[in-house]
Amino acid sequence: MSTSPNPMTVQNIEAWQLPRTHAFKVLGEMQYPLAQVVANIACKHCPSFDASTMTMRPSSGGKYLSVTIEVYLETHQQINALYADFNAAPEIKLVY
């Protein structure tokens, strides 16, 4: 019997060398306050996050927005918590 991985747990997380600075690119629809949602999640898990370093880029059609952040990660729990909160936010369509 095989078990499915927990969708809130990053696979092969042991491979992440910590501590490190990591960039996340988050995509969502333009109609939402995506930058604020992403900043709130980042601040919750990475207290040193500086929202002024975020970059944003609209899609060519203007329907979507890409928000890129850099966070300082110290623990594997931070990584899982960030992905879990990004996944739970209805405004966010994709994170990589």
MILUMLUM-357803 format. One record per atom (N, C-alpha, C, O): atom name; y, z, x; chain. Coordinates in nm, 2 decimals. Example, Ala and Ser with C-alpha at 12.3 -4.5 7.8 and 13.67 -1.06 7.14 Angstrom:
<atoms>
ATOM   dokol       py       pz       px   koldo
ATOM       N    -0.57     0.78     1.32       A
ATOM      CA    -0.45     0.78     1.23       A
ATOM       C    -0.33     0.78     1.32       A
ATOM       O    -0.33     0.85     1.42       A
ATOM       N    -0.22     0.71     1.28       A
ATOM      CA    -0.11     0.71     1.37       A
ATOM       C     0.00     0.79     1.29       A
ATOM       O     0.11     0.80     1.34       A
</atoms>
This chain:
<atoms>
ATOM   dokol       py       pz       px   koldo
ATOM       N    -0.12     0.00     0.08       A
ATOM      CA     0.00     0.00     0.00       A
ATOM       C     0.12     0.00     0.09       A
ATOM       O     0.14     0.09     0.18       A
ATOM       N     0.21    -0.10     0.07       A
ATOM      CA     0.34    -0.10     0.15       A
ATOM       C     0.45    -0.04     0.07       A
ATOM       O     0.45    -0.04    -0.05       A
ATOM       N     0.54     0.02     0.14       A
ATOM      CA     0.66     0.08     0.08       A
ATOM       C     0.78    -0.01     0.11       A
ATOM       O     0.79    -0.06     0.22       A
ATOM       N     0.87    -0.02     0.02       A
ATOM      CA     0.99    -0.09     0.04       A
ATOM       C     1.09     0.00     0.12       A
ATOM       O     1.10     0.12     0.09       A
ATOM       N     1.17    -0.06     0.20       A
ATOM      CA     1.27     0.02     0.27       A
ATOM       C     1.38     0.07     0.18       A
ATOM       O     1.41     0.00     0.08       A
ATOM       N     1.43     0.19     0.20       A
ATOM      CA     1.54     0.24     0.12       A
ATOM       C     1.66     0.15     0.14       A
ATOM       O     1.70     0.13     0.26       A
ATOM       N     1.72     0.09     0.03       A
ATOM      CA     1.83     0.00     0.05       A
ATOM       C     1.96     0.07     0.11       A
ATOM       O     2.05     0.00     0.15       A
ATOM       N     1.96     0.20     0.11       A
ATOM      CA     2.07     0.27     0.17       A
ATOM       C     2.05     0.31     0.32       A
ATOM       O     2.14     0.38     0.37       A
ATOM       N     1.94     0.27     0.37       A
ATOM      CA     1.91     0.30     0.51       A
ATOM       C     1.91     0.17     0.60       A
ATOM       O     1.84     0.08     0.56       A
ATOM       N     1.98     0.17     0.70       A
ATOM      CA     1.99     0.06     0.79       A
ATOM       C     1.86     0.05     0.87       A
ATOM       O     1.81     0.14     0.92       A
ATOM       N     1.80    -0.07     0.87       A
ATOM      CA     1.68    -0.10     0.94       A
ATOM       C     1.70    -0.10     1.09       A
ATOM       O     1.81    -0.14     1.14       A
ATOM       N     1.61    -0.05     1.17       A
ATOM      CA     1.62    -0.04     1.31       A
ATOM       C     1.74     0.03     1.36       A
ATOM       O     1.80    -0.02     1.46       A
ATOM       N     1.78     0.13     1.30       A
ATOM      CA     1.90     0.20     1.33       A
ATOM       C     1.90     0.26     1.47       A
ATOM       O     2.00     0.28     1.54       A
ATOM       N     1.78     0.29     1.52       A
ATOM      CA     1.76     0.34     1.66       A
ATOM       C     1.81     0.25     1.76       A
ATOM       O     1.85     0.29     1.87       A
ATOM       N     1.82     0.12     1.73       A
ATOM      CA     1.87     0.02     1.83       A
ATOM       C     2.02     0.03     1.85       A
ATOM       O     2.07    -0.02     1.95       A
ATOM       N     2.09     0.09     1.76       A
ATOM      CA     2.24     0.11     1.78       A
ATOM       C     2.27     0.21     1.89       A
ATOM       O     2.22     0.32     1.88       A
ATOM       N     2.34     0.16     1.99       A
ATOM      CA     2.38     0.25     2.10       A
ATOM       C     2.50     0.33     2.06       A
ATOM       O     2.61     0.27     2.03       A
ATOM       N     2.49     0.46     2.05       A
ATOM      CA     2.61     0.54     2.01       A
ATOM       C     2.65     0.63     2.12       A
ATOM       O     2.56     0.67     2.20       A
ATOM       N     2.77     0.68     2.12       A
ATOM      CA     2.88     0.63     2.04       A
ATOM       C     2.93     0.49     2.07       A
ATOM       O     2.91     0.44     2.18       A
ATOM       N     3.00     0.43     1.97       A
ATOM      CA     3.05     0.29     1.99       A
ATOM       C     3.15     0.26     1.89       A
ATOM       O     3.16     0.32     1.78       A
ATOM       N     3.23     0.16     1.92       A
ATOM      CA     3.33     0.11     1.83       A
ATOM       C     3.26    -0.01     1.76       A
ATOM       O     3.20    -0.10     1.83       A
ATOM       N     3.26    -0.02     1.63       A
ATOM      CA     3.19    -0.13     1.56       A
ATOM       C     3.29    -0.19     1.46       A
ATOM       O     3.36    -0.12     1.39       A
ATOM       N     3.28    -0.32     1.45       A
ATOM      CA     3.36    -0.40     1.35       A
ATOM       C     3.27    -0.43     1.23       A
ATOM       O     3.16    -0.47     1.24       A
ATOM       N     3.33    -0.40     1.11       A
ATOM      CA     3.27    -0.44     0.98       A
ATOM       C     3.35    -0.54     0.91       A
ATOM       O     3.48    -0.52     0.91       A
ATOM       N     3.29    -0.64     0.86       A
ATOM      CA     3.37    -0.74     0.78       A
ATOM       C     3.32    -0.72     0.63       A
ATOM       O     3.20    -0.72     0.61       A
ATOM       N     3.41    -0.70     0.54       A
ATOM      CA     3.38    -0.66     0.41       A
ATOM       C     3.45    -0.77     0.32       A
ATOM       O     3.56    -0.80     0.33       A
ATOM       N     3.37    -0.83     0.23       A
ATOM      CA     3.42    -0.93     0.14       A
ATOM       C     3.41    -0.89    -0.01       A
ATOM       O     3.32    -0.82    -0.05       A
ATOM       N     3.52    -0.93    -0.08       A
ATOM      CA     3.52    -0.89    -0.22       A
ATOM       C     3.62    -0.99    -0.29       A
ATOM       O     3.69    -1.07    -0.23       A
ATOM       N     3.63    -0.98    -0.42       A
ATOM      CA     3.72    -1.06    -0.50       A
ATOM       C     3.86    -1.01    -0.48       A
ATOM       O     3.89    -0.89    -0.47       A
ATOM       N     3.95    -1.11    -0.48       A
ATOM      CA     4.09    -1.08    -0.46       A
ATOM       C     4.15    -0.99    -0.57       A
ATOM       O     4.25    -0.92    -0.55       A
ATOM       N     4.09    -0.99    -0.69       A
ATOM      CA     4.15    -0.91    -0.80       A
ATOM       C     4.14    -0.76    -0.78       A
ATOM       O     4.21    -0.69    -0.86       A
ATOM       N     4.07    -0.71    -0.69       A
ATOM      CA     4.05    -0.57    -0.67       A
ATOM       C     4.14    -0.53    -0.55       A
ATOM       O     4.18    -0.61    -0.46       A
ATOM       N     4.17    -0.40    -0.54       A
ATOM      CA     4.25    -0.35    -0.43       A
ATOM       C     4.15    -0.32    -0.31       A
ATOM       O     4.12    -0.21    -0.27       A
ATOM       N     4.09    -0.43    -0.26       A
ATOM      CA     3.98    -0.42    -0.17       A
ATOM       C     4.02    -0.35    -0.04       A
ATOM       O     3.94    -0.26     0.01       A
ATOM       N     4.13    -0.37     0.01       A
ATOM      CA     4.17    -0.31     0.14       A
ATOM       C     4.18    -0.16     0.12       A
ATOM       O     4.14    -0.08     0.21       A
ATOM       N     4.23    -0.11     0.01       A
ATOM      CA     4.23     0.04    -0.02       A
ATOM       C     4.10     0.10    -0.03       A
ATOM       O     4.07     0.21     0.02       A
ATOM       N     4.01     0.03    -0.10       A
ATOM      CA     3.87     0.08    -0.12       A
ATOM       C     3.80     0.09     0.02       A
ATOM       O     3.74     0.19     0.05       A
ATOM       N     3.81    -0.02     0.10       A
ATOM      CA     3.75    -0.02     0.23       A
ATOM       C     3.81     0.09     0.32       A
ATOM       O     3.74     0.17     0.39       A
ATOM       N     3.94     0.11     0.32       A
ATOM      CA     4.01     0.21     0.40       A
ATOM       C     3.96     0.35     0.36       A
ATOM       O     3.94     0.44     0.44       A
ATOM       N     3.95     0.37     0.23       A
ATOM      CA     3.91     0.51     0.18       A
ATOM       C     3.77     0.54     0.23       A
ATOM       O     3.74     0.65     0.27       A
ATOM       N     3.68     0.44     0.22       A
ATOM      CA     3.54     0.46     0.26       A
ATOM       C     3.54     0.49     0.41       A
ATOM       O     3.47     0.58     0.46       A
ATOM       N     3.61     0.41     0.49       A
ATOM      CA     3.61     0.43     0.64       A
ATOM       C     3.67     0.56     0.67       A
ATOM       O     3.61     0.63     0.76       A
ATOM       N     3.78     0.61     0.61       A
ATOM      CA     3.84     0.74     0.64       A
ATOM       C     3.74     0.85     0.61       A
ATOM       O     3.74     0.95     0.67       A
ATOM       N     3.67     0.83     0.50       A
ATOM      CA     3.57     0.94     0.46       A
ATOM       C     3.47     0.96     0.56       A
ATOM       O     3.43     1.08     0.59       A
ATOM       N     3.42     0.86     0.63       A
ATOM      CA     3.31     0.88     0.73       A
ATOM       C     3.35     0.87     0.87       A
ATOM       O     3.28     0.92     0.96       A
ATOM       N     3.47     0.82     0.90       A
ATOM      CA     3.52     0.81     1.04       A
ATOM       C     3.66     0.86     1.04       A
ATOM       O     3.76     0.78     1.02       A
ATOM       N     3.68     0.99     1.06       A
ATOM      CA     3.81     1.05     1.05       A
ATOM       C     3.92     0.99     1.15       A
ATOM       O     4.04     1.00     1.12       A
ATOM       N     3.88     0.93     1.26       A
ATOM      CA     3.97     0.87     1.35       A
ATOM       C     4.01     0.72     1.31       A
ATOM       O     4.09     0.66     1.38       A
ATOM       N     3.96     0.68     1.19       A
ATOM      CA     3.99     0.54     1.15       A
ATOM       C     4.14     0.53     1.12       A
ATOM       O     4.20     0.61     1.06       A
ATOM       N     4.20     0.42     1.17       A
ATOM      CA     4.34     0.39     1.16       A
ATOM       C     4.36     0.26     1.07       A
ATOM       O     4.33     0.15     1.11       A
ATOM       N     4.40     0.28     0.95       A
ATOM      CA     4.41     0.17     0.85       A
ATOM       C     4.50     0.06     0.89       A
ATOM       O     4.49    -0.05     0.85       A
ATOM       N     4.60     0.09     0.98       A
ATOM      CA     4.69    -0.01     1.03       A
ATOM       C     4.62    -0.11     1.12       A
ATOM       O     4.69    -0.22     1.14       A
ATOM       N     4.50    -0.09     1.16       A
ATOM      CA     4.43    -0.19     1.24       A
ATOM       C     4.35    -0.28     1.16       A
ATOM       O     4.29    -0.38     1.21       A
ATOM       N     4.34    -0.27     1.03       A
ATOM      CA     4.27    -0.36     0.94       A
ATOM       C     4.33    -0.50     0.94       A
ATOM       O     4.45    -0.51     0.95       A
ATOM       N     4.24    -0.60     0.93       A
ATOM      CA     4.29    -0.73     0.92       A
ATOM       C     4.24    -0.79     0.79       A
ATOM       O     4.13    -0.75     0.75       A
ATOM       N     4.32    -0.87     0.72       A
ATOM      CA     4.28    -0.93     0.60       A
ATOM       C     4.30    -1.08     0.60       A
ATOM       O     4.39    -1.13     0.66       A
ATOM       N     4.21    -1.15     0.53       A
ATOM      CA     4.22    -1.30     0.53       A
ATOM       C     4.17    -1.34     0.39       A
ATOM       O     4.05    -1.32     0.35       A
ATOM       N     4.25    -1.42     0.32       A
ATOM      CA     4.20    -1.47     0.19       A
ATOM       C     4.12    -1.59     0.21       A
ATOM       O     4.13    -1.66     0.31       A
ATOM       N     4.03    -1.62     0.11       A
ATOM      CA     3.95    -1.74     0.12       A
ATOM       C     4.04    -1.86     0.09       A
ATOM       O     4.15    -1.85     0.04       A
ATOM       N     3.99    -1.98     0.13       A
ATOM      CA     4.07    -2.10     0.11       A
ATOM       C     4.11    -2.12    -0.04       A
ATOM       O     4.21    -2.18    -0.07       A
ATOM       N     4.02    -2.08    -0.13       A
ATOM      CA     4.05    -2.10    -0.27       A
ATOM       C     4.13    -1.99    -0.33       A
ATOM       O     4.17    -1.99    -0.45       A
ATOM       N     4.14    -1.88    -0.26       A
ATOM      CA     4.22    -1.77    -0.30       A
ATOM       C     4.15    -1.67    -0.39       A
ATOM       O     4.21    -1.58    -0.45       A
ATOM       N     4.02    -1.69    -0.41       A
ATOM      CA     3.94    -1.60    -0.50       A
ATOM       C     3.89    -1.47    -0.43       A
ATOM       O     3.88    -1.37    -0.49       A
ATOM       N     3.86    -1.49    -0.30       A
ATOM      CA     3.80    -1.38    -0.23       A
ATOM       C     3.89    -1.33    -0.11       A
ATOM       O     3.98    -1.40    -0.07       A
ATOM       N     3.87    -1.21    -0.07       A
ATOM      CA     3.94    -1.15     0.04       A
ATOM       C     3.84    -1.09     0.14       A
ATOM       O     3.74    -1.03     0.10       A
ATOM       N     3.87    -1.12     0.27       A
ATOM      CA     3.79    -1.06     0.38       A
ATOM       C     3.87    -0.95     0.45       A
ATOM       O     3.98    -0.98     0.49       A
ATOM       N     3.81    -0.83     0.46       A
ATOM      CA     3.88    -0.72     0.53       A
ATOM       C     3.79    -0.69     0.65       A
ATOM       O     3.67    -0.66     0.63       A
ATOM       N     3.85    -0.68     0.76       A
ATOM      CA     3.78    -0.65     0.89       A
ATOM       C     3.84    -0.51     0.93       A
ATOM       O     3.96    -0.49     0.95       A
ATOM       N     3.75    -0.42     0.96       A
ATOM      CA     3.78    -0.29     1.02       A
ATOM       C     3.70    -0.26     1.14       A
ATOM       O     3.60    -0.31     1.16       A
ATOM       N     3.76    -0.18     1.23       A
ATOM      CA     3.69    -0.13     1.34       A
ATOM       C     3.69     0.03     1.33       A
ATOM       O     3.79     0.09     1.30       A
ATOM       N     3.56     0.08     1.34       A
ATOM      CA     3.55     0.23     1.33       A
ATOM       C     3.47     0.28     1.46       A
ATOM       O     3.39     0.20     1.52       A
ATOM       N     3.50     0.40     1.49       A
ATOM      CA     3.43     0.46     1.60       A
ATOM       C     3.31     0.54     1.54       A
ATOM       O     3.33     0.63     1.46       A
ATOM       N     3.19     0.50     1.58       A
ATOM      CA     3.07     0.56     1.53       A
ATOM       C     3.01     0.65     1.63       A
ATOM       O     2.99     0.62     1.75       A
ATOM       N     2.97     0.77     1.58       A
ATOM      CA     2.91     0.87     1.67       A
ATOM       C     2.77     0.91     1.63       A
ATOM       O     2.69     0.95     1.72       A
ATOM       N     2.73     0.89     1.50       A
ATOM      CA     2.60     0.93     1.46       A
ATOM       C     2.54     0.82     1.37       A
ATOM       O     2.61     0.73     1.31       A
ATOM       N     2.41     0.82     1.37       A
ATOM      CA     2.33     0.72     1.28       A
ATOM       C     2.36     0.75     1.13       A
ATOM       O     2.36     0.66     1.05       A
ATOM       N     2.39     0.88     1.10       A
ATOM      CA     2.42     0.92     0.96       A
ATOM       C     2.55     0.85     0.92       A
ATOM       O     2.56     0.81     0.80       A
ATOM       N     2.64     0.84     1.01       A
ATOM      CA     2.77     0.77     0.97       A
ATOM       C     2.74     0.63     0.93       A
ATOM       O     2.80     0.58     0.83       A
ATOM       N     2.66     0.56     1.01       A
ATOM      CA     2.62     0.42     0.98       A
ATOM       C     2.56     0.41     0.84       A
ATOM       O     2.61     0.33     0.76       A
ATOM       N     2.46     0.49     0.81       A
ATOM      CA     2.39     0.48     0.68       A
ATOM       C     2.49     0.52     0.57       A
ATOM       O     2.49     0.46     0.46       A
ATOM       N     2.58     0.62     0.59       A
ATOM      CA     2.67     0.66     0.49       A
ATOM       C     2.77     0.55     0.46       A
ATOM       O     2.81     0.52     0.34       A
ATOM       N     2.82     0.48     0.56       A
ATOM      CA     2.92     0.37     0.54       A
ATOM       C     2.85     0.26     0.46       A
ATOM       O     2.91     0.21     0.37       A
ATOM       N     2.74     0.22     0.50       A
ATOM      CA     2.67     0.11     0.43       A
ATOM       C     2.64     0.15     0.29       A
ATOM       O     2.65     0.07     0.20       A
ATOM       N     2.60     0.28     0.27       A
ATOM      CA     2.57     0.32     0.13       A
ATOM       C     2.69     0.32     0.04       A
ATOM       O     2.68     0.27    -0.07       A
ATOM       N     2.80     0.37     0.10       A
ATOM      CA     2.93     0.36     0.02       A
ATOM       C     2.98     0.22    -0.01       A
ATOM       O     3.03     0.19    -0.11       A
ATOM       N     2.97     0.14     0.10       A
ATOM      CA     3.01     0.00     0.08       A
ATOM       C     2.92    -0.07    -0.03       A
ATOM       O     2.98    -0.14    -0.12       A
ATOM       N     2.79    -0.04    -0.03       A
ATOM      CA     2.70    -0.10    -0.12       A
ATOM       C     2.73    -0.05    -0.26       A
ATOM       O     2.71    -0.12    -0.36       A
ATOM       N     2.77     0.08    -0.28       A
ATOM      CA     2.79     0.14    -0.41       A
ATOM       C     2.93     0.10    -0.47       A
ATOM       O     2.94     0.11    -0.59       A
ATOM       N     3.02     0.05    -0.39       A
ATOM      CA     3.15     0.01    -0.45       A
ATOM       C     3.14    -0.12    -0.52       A
ATOM       O     3.11    -0.22    -0.46       A
ATOM       N     3.18    -0.13    -0.65       A
ATOM      CA     3.17    -0.25    -0.73       A
ATOM       C     3.26    -0.36    -0.68       A
ATOM       O     3.24    -0.48    -0.71       A
ATOM       N     3.37    -0.32    -0.61       A
ATOM      CA     3.46    -0.42    -0.56       A
ATOM       C     3.41    -0.50    -0.44       A
ATOM       O     3.46    -0.61    -0.41       A
ATOM       N     3.31    -0.45    -0.37       A
ATOM      CA     3.26    -0.51    -0.25       A
ATOM       C     3.14    -0.60    -0.28       A
ATOM       O     3.04    -0.55    -0.35       A
ATOM       N     3.14    -0.72    -0.24       A
ATOM      CA     3.03    -0.82    -0.26       A
ATOM       C     2.94    -0.83    -0.14       A
ATOM       O     2.82    -0.85    -0.16       A
ATOM       N     2.99    -0.81    -0.02       A
ATOM      CA     2.91    -0.84     0.10       A
ATOM       C     2.97    -0.76     0.22       A
ATOM       O     3.10    -0.75     0.23       A
ATOM       N     2.89    -0.70     0.30       A
ATOM      CA     2.93    -0.63     0.42       A
ATOM       C     2.84    -0.69     0.54       A
ATOM       O     2.72    -0.70     0.53       A
ATOM       N     2.91    -0.72     0.65       A
ATOM      CA     2.83    -0.75     0.77       A
ATOM       C     2.92    -0.71     0.89       A
ATOM       O     2.87    -0.73     1.00       A
</atoms>
